[in-house]
Amino acid sequence: MPPCHRAAVRWQDRRYATGIRVQSPQFVAGIAAGIPAGSGELQGRGPDGRDLSQGGRVTVYAVDKLISEARRLAAEYRRTTGKPLPGISAEIAENDAARLLNLEPVKDETLGYDAVGRGGSRQGKRIQIKSRTIFDDTKGGHRIGQLKTGQDWDSVLLVLMDEEYEPFEIYEAERDDLVAAVADSEGSKRAKRGLLSVAKFKIIGQLVWTREEGEIGDGVWDNRSER
């Protein structure tokens, strides 16, 4: 079976991969990469047997390695099948946002946010993380996933990725601005479900990271100032 088809594991609910109940997206990424479920690499050891864990916890190095493999397989799967691999972009985006913007991922999926800021202007901030993979930037109408407007959170990060599932821009919008935008568009069926277009989000929010410049400080770039 081609690797890209092995990668087509069941991501829904982020719980099952090839019929095996798993506990993390990193484990799923490993299964997708063809790594046996009982192998050392999924238990915090590299292919050479070197320990990648600290006190039984998988290190950042090991997580980044598995996310990198998931990124590669997702791109290969789409090139081969013409369809995206469901759910994987969200996992990659959450990892990238946490790594690039110094966030602490939240494991409790019942909360209304995905990460908490660990320093700077985002210290203690509760953040939802959304993603959108742009396969063709000449096409409009791209939308982001549903906002959890009924739960507690402070802002939303939108991670934009290219066809290789690599991030190229990250935008941040504050809760009040997003809730107001949804309310202003309440005549739209999509808006009623808490959905916004990527274009609208970019107008509301600020560009906080680019592939070329890295993290952008407060007030350096604000799209709202041009409205």
C-alpha positions in Angstrom: 0.0 0.0 0.0 1.4 3.4 -0.9 2.5 5.6 2.0 -0.1 8.2 1.1 -2.9 5.6 1.5 -1.4 4.4 4.8 -1.7 8.1 5.8 -5.4 8.0 5.2 -6.1 6.8 8.7 -9.3 7.8 10.6 -8.7 11.2 12.0 -12.2 11.8 13.0 -12.5 12.4 16.8 -8.7 12.1 16.8 -9.0 8.7 18.5 -8.6 6.0 15.9 -5.8 5.0 13.5 -6.0 1.8 11.5 -8.5 0.4 14.1 -6.2 1.1 17.0 -7.4 3.5 19.8 -4.7 6.2 20.2 -4.2 9.0 22.6 -2.6 11.8 20.6 -2.3 13.2 17.1 1.4 12.6 17.3 0.7 8.9 17.6 -1.7 9.0 14.7 1.0 10.8 12.6 3.4 8.0 13.5 0.9 5.3 12.4 0.2 7.3 9.2 4.0 7.3 8.5 4.0 3.5 8.7 5.6 3.3 12.1 4.5 0.2 13.9 2.3 0.9 16.9 4.7 -0.9 19.3 7.8 0.7 17.9 10.2 2.7 20.0 9.7 5.8 17.9 6.1 6.0 19.1 7.2 5.4 22.6 9.7 8.3 22.7 12.7 6.5 21.0 14.2 7.1 17.7 14.9 4.5 15.0 18.4 4.0 16.4 17.0 3.3 19.9 18.0 6.7 21.2 15.8 8.0 24.0 13.7 11.0 22.8 11.7 11.3 26.0 12.3 12.9 29.3 10.8 11.2 32.3 8.4 9.2 30.1 7.2 12.3 28.2 7.9 12.7 24.5 10.2 15.6 23.8 9.5 18.6 21.6 12.0 17.1 19.1 10.0 13.9 18.8 6.7 15.8 18.4 8.1 18.1 15.7 9.6 15.1 13.9 6.2 13.4 13.7 4.3 16.6 12.8 6.9 17.1 10.0 6.1 13.6 8.7 2.4 14.2 8.9 2.9 17.4 6.9 4.7 15.6 4.2 2.2 12.8 4.0 -0.8 15.2 3.9 0.8 17.0 0.9 1.6 13.7 -0.8 -2.0 12.4 -0.2 -3.6 15.4 -1.8 -1.3 15.3 -4.8 -2.1 11.6 -5.3 -5.9 11.7 -4.6 -6.8 15.3 -5.3 -8.4 15.5 -1.9 -7.1 16.8 1.5 -6.6 14.4 4.3 -9.5 15.2 6.8 -8.5 16.8 10.1 -4.8 16.8 9.7 -4.4 20.5 8.9 -5.9 21.5 12.2 -3.4 19.3 14.1 -0.5 20.8 12.1 -1.7 24.3 12.6 -2.1 23.9 16.4 1.5 22.6 16.6 2.8 25.4 14.4 1.0 28.2 16.3 2.2 26.9 19.6 5.8 26.6 18.4 6.0 29.9 16.5 4.1 32.1 19.0 5.1 30.6 22.4 1.8 29.0 23.3 1.0 26.2 25.7 -1.4 23.7 24.0 -4.5 22.7 26.0 -5.3 19.0 26.2 -8.9 19.3 27.3 -10.9 19.4 24.1 -14.1 20.4 26.0 -12.8 23.9 26.6 -13.4 26.6 24.1 -9.8 27.2 23.3 -6.8 25.3 22.1 -3.8 27.0 23.7 -2.8 29.6 26.4 -0.2 32.3 25.9 3.0 31.7 27.8 4.5 35.2 27.6 4.5 38.8 26.3 1.2 40.3 25.2 -0.4 36.8 25.1 0.5 35.8 28.6 -2.5 33.9 30.0 -4.6 34.6 26.9 -7.0 31.8 25.9 -6.7 31.2 22.2 -8.7 29.3 19.6 -6.5 28.1 16.7 -8.0 27.9 13.2 -6.4 26.8 10.0 -6.9 27.1 6.2 -4.8 25.5 3.6 -4.6 27.6 0.4 -4.1 25.3 -2.5 -4.9 27.9 -5.1 -4.5 31.6 -4.1 -6.3 32.7 -7.2 -9.6 31.4 -5.9 -11.7 33.3 -3.4 -14.3 32.2 -0.9 -12.0 30.5 1.5 -13.7 30.1 4.9 -12.4 29.2 8.4 -14.0 26.6 10.8 -16.8 27.4 13.2 -16.0 29.8 16.0 -17.0 28.6 19.5 -18.9 31.8 20.3 -20.7 30.2 23.2 -17.6 29.3 25.1 -14.9 31.3 26.9 -11.8 32.4 24.9 -10.0 35.7 24.3 -8.8 35.6 20.7 -8.5 33.4 17.6 -5.3 32.7 15.6 -5.8 31.8 11.9 -2.9 29.8 10.5 -2.7 30.0 6.7 -0.7 27.2 5.0 0.4 26.5 1.5 0.0 23.3 -0.6 2.9 21.7 1.4 1.0 22.3 4.6 3.7 24.8 5.6 2.6 28.0 7.4 3.1 31.3 5.6 1.0 33.7 7.6 -0.7 33.8 10.9 -3.4 36.4 11.8 -4.9 37.1 15.2 -8.4 38.6 15.9 -9.9 39.5 19.3 -13.1 38.0 20.6 -15.2 41.2 20.6 -14.3 42.0 17.0 -15.1 38.5 15.8 -18.4 38.3 17.7 -19.4 41.7 16.3 -18.5 40.6 12.8 -20.6 37.5 13.1 -23.5 39.6 14.5 -23.2 42.1 11.7 -23.6 39.2 9.2 -26.4 37.5 11.0 -28.4 37.4 7.8 -25.9 34.9 6.4 -26.6 31.2 7.1 -22.8 30.6 7.4 -22.4 33.5 9.8 -25.2 32.1 12.0 -23.0 29.0 12.4 -20.1 31.2 13.5 -18.3 30.9 10.1 -16.3 33.7 8.6 -14.3 34.1 5.3 -10.6 34.2 5.4 -10.8 37.6 3.7 -13.1 39.0 6.5 -10.9 37.6 9.2 -7.8 39.3 7.7 -9.6 42.6 7.7 -10.7 42.2 11.4 -7.4 40.9 12.7 -3.8 41.6 12.7 -0.9 39.9 10.9 1.2 38.5 13.7 3.6 36.2 11.9 5.0 35.7 8.4 7.3 33.1 6.9 9.7 35.9 5.8 9.7 38.0 8.9 8.8 35.7 11.8 6.7 37.1 14.7 5.5 40.7 14.2 5.2 42.9 17.3 2.1 44.7 18.5 1.1 47.6 16.3 3.6 46.9 13.5 1.0 45.8 11.1 -2.7 46.4 11.5 -5.1 45.8 8.6 -7.9 47.7 10.4 -5.9 51.0 10.1 -6.4 50.8 6.3 -10.2 50.6 6.4 
